[in-house]
Amino acid sequence: MSYSSGGVLAIDCGQTSISWSLSGTGPDWLGGSGPGVDTSRPIEPQIAERVRTLLAETGHRPSVLACGSTGLDRPDAAAALADLQDTSITEVALAHDSTTGFLGALGDAPGVMVASGTGVVTLAVGADEVARVDGWGWIMGDSGSAYWIGRNALEAAMRGYDGRREWTVLTEMLQDEFDDLELAYLELQADPDRVARVASYAAKVDEAAVSDPVARNILDKAAAHLSEAVVAAAHRVGLGRDQPPAVCALGKTFESARVHERFVAFLTMNWPSFELSEPLGDGLHGARRLASLGHGPLATRVFRASRGADSIDPGGQPTSADR
């Protein structure tokens, strides 16, 4: 699809926060961040709401929206464009944030990208195939993510409080926050931002790991889950059989030195000569690349629509926002 010259609004959406950039036909661009999306509700309307807000605040009139988001497993690009019919947007390219994360980290080269923030998803791209591992949400997946770390820390804290396991610094961490620890679960369950709130405990677990073996064990298990996902994804697309694949690790979970070190150590057990690759950019860089992405394995993961003209979705069927 060829895009018009009105500029591109690129958005990278996570559960905790979003980042965006707005570029025109010249060298200047704007950027910023905001609160994340709620994966318990349809994602496309939330994106449309953010787009309208950004356009109103900036006064810009881009013609292209390129967005990667958590929860966009089967995005309806035509419906998303229809939601923006009262704006300057005439063309959209939508993808799951695993796709934009990969594009940002590795471009269109073969390899594996694991992005671990509030949630986690791993994507591998081979010569002809793409494989996604995890990213199945906080109820049935996201192993090794900040939410997973926080959730396991909360459980360990209460086990220590009950006397089911040894006392842990994590119990003291909760006691510092809640006046009555036995009512903490009610407050957390009632919090509309409970997923992000639970994920926020990951940073405290990392701090506690300096002196607490329970916290260290949680971080080590998180690293094991993340490395396991990388190996599984690589094998599914035919990578890693003769030599280690290019692997990029993105997200705040890897800001933990212990998680980062254990993650690399576990992968070195599979590939003795393994070295972690430095990412070219982040998910927002990947979202920008959606607008000009050509043919290749990842093109099948991008959903497009344009106003007033038919476009082709990944399944090869014509779509149009005007139908």
Secondary structure by P-SEA (a helix, b strand, c coil): ccccccccbbbbbccccccccccccccccccccbbbbccccccaaaaaaaaaaaaaaacccccbbbbbbccccccaaaaaaaaaccccccbbbbbcaaaaaaaacccccbbbbbbbccbbbbbbbccccccccccccccccccccaaaaaaaaaaaaaaaaaccccccaaaaaaaaccccccaaaaaaaaccaaaaaaaaaaaaaaaaccccaaaaaaaaaaaaaaaaaaaaaaaaacccccccccccccccccccaaaaaaaaaaaaaacccbbbbbbcccaaaaaaacccccccccccccccccccbbbbccccbbbbccc
